[in-house]
Amino acid sequence: MVTAADSGTYALGSLTVRRLGFGAMRLTGRWDSTGAVPSRDRAIAVLRRAVELGVNHIDTAAFYFSATRSANELINTALAPYPDDLVIATKVGPGRDYAGRWLHDIGPDRLRAQVEENLRQLGRDHLDLVNYRRTDSTHPVADHVAALAALREAGTIREIGVSGVDRAELAEARAVAPVVCVQNRYGLGARDADEDALVTHCGEQGIAYVPFFAIAGPGGRAGATVTDTPGVREVADAVGATPAQVRLAWTLHRGPQVLAIPGTSDPDHLTANVAAGALRLSAAQLSRLDGSDEVD
Ligand SMILES: NC(=O)c1ccc[n+]([C@@H]2O[C@H](COP(=O)([O-])OP(=O)(O)OC[C@H]3O[C@@H](n4cnc5c(N)ncnc54)[C@H](OP(=O)(O)O)[C@@H]3O)[C@@H](O)[C@H]2O)c1
């Protein structure tokens, strides 16, 4: 049986994870509470199965909630007491109020409260990895990262990452504290030359690069809704995999620093995604995929 161990490992600072992880965003159903909501049993089973399959890096956030589901609460219910090697990555910066409305202009002074909200929901005394997710530019990145660095010093969080940043913002963050990962949108059909360069830069600096929407690609938050290019379909047929698996495998082939966090509430998709961590693509297949994708 293929497990996440077949994808290899990478160090997030002091925390080593298997490269094939899991994103919890899709467990709650749509945040505007339209459409189907995965049953609690199904969501909990998917989380437990992910860990059984060797996944030890789960991405979540306190703002991943719909009317009746919270990703953090599902993780707590499914997995506590947590395995020693499990790394739960959360993100702070923007948030959502109780009605689900986005709160974007969150100042550095409010990050502690967001970290504590995650602690309560996950039922932990510390957070393994906290990403500062940047969606506004009214405060310097450095101020937010400094706030997280203080929490790291206090032992409340173990490691710091950043999300939604460009190379200059990453440098600004690193001037304040060690940064172990960058979590940005990246995938076939959803990348540009600057982001390609940032992936490479992270590898050179020993920083993990964690793409989101790697399967969804141009579909983004709407999910895997976009028709795959002929290149993706051809390579999928050649290796006996699905287009979603090829998309994931392509990101992992960008370098050992790339970690996958595919999101799903479907147990079969979970198994397929873990299997994608073991998929090996040839140079010719990678070049076909690169060529089938428009890079600005
Ligand atoms: N830092 C940030 O700003 C940020 C933003 C967005 C997301 N994230 C994180 O990144 C994670 C990944 O993003 P994501 O979940 O939106 O996108 P994704 O992993 O690229 O794709 C998820 C979509 O693909 C489908 N899918 C998953 N596995 C599949 C498979 N094997 N075959 C066919 N379809 C498949 C899912 O539907 P099914 O449920 O039907 O499988 C869903 O529609 C999130 O879960 C979240 O933890 C971070």
The ligand as an ORCA input file, in Angstrom:
! r2SCAN-3c Opt
* xyz 0 1
  N      -2.884     30.074      2.733
  C      -3.982     30.280      2.068
  O      -4.339     31.420      1.787
  C      -4.824     29.111      1.621
  C      -5.868     29.338      0.716
  C      -6.609     28.257      0.295
  C      -6.340     26.974      0.778
  N      -5.339     26.792      1.674
  C      -5.031     25.420      2.172
  O      -4.617     24.651      1.059
  C      -5.353     23.411      1.023
  C      -5.471     22.968     -0.406
  O      -6.356     23.819     -1.098
  P      -7.787     23.314     -1.595
  O      -8.275     22.226     -0.711
  O      -8.674     24.460     -1.782
  O      -7.467     22.922     -3.084
  P      -6.840     21.660     -3.808
  O      -6.223     20.709     -2.880
  O      -6.066     22.200     -4.934
  O      -8.124     21.015     -4.463
  C      -9.277     20.725     -3.759
  C     -10.348     20.500     -4.799
  O      -9.992     19.389     -5.614
  C     -10.886     18.294     -5.369
  N     -10.050     17.097     -5.241
  C      -9.194     16.795     -4.228
  N      -8.584     15.626     -4.481
  C      -9.044     15.180     -5.668
  C      -8.804     14.043     -6.472
  N      -7.926     13.099     -6.095
  N      -9.471     13.908     -7.638
  C     -10.342     14.850     -8.032
  N     -10.630     15.969     -7.325
  C      -9.987     16.131     -6.157
  C     -11.648     18.662     -4.129
  O     -12.962     18.174     -4.175
  P     -13.420     16.897     -3.265
  O     -13.641     17.394     -1.876
  O     -14.669     16.470     -3.950
  O     -12.333     15.889     -3.346
  C     -11.676     20.183     -4.197
  O     -12.660     20.621     -5.117
  C      -6.673     23.772      1.707
  O      -7.364     22.611      2.138
  C      -6.209     24.678      2.805
  O      -5.778     23.905      3.915
  C      -4.565     27.827      2.093
*
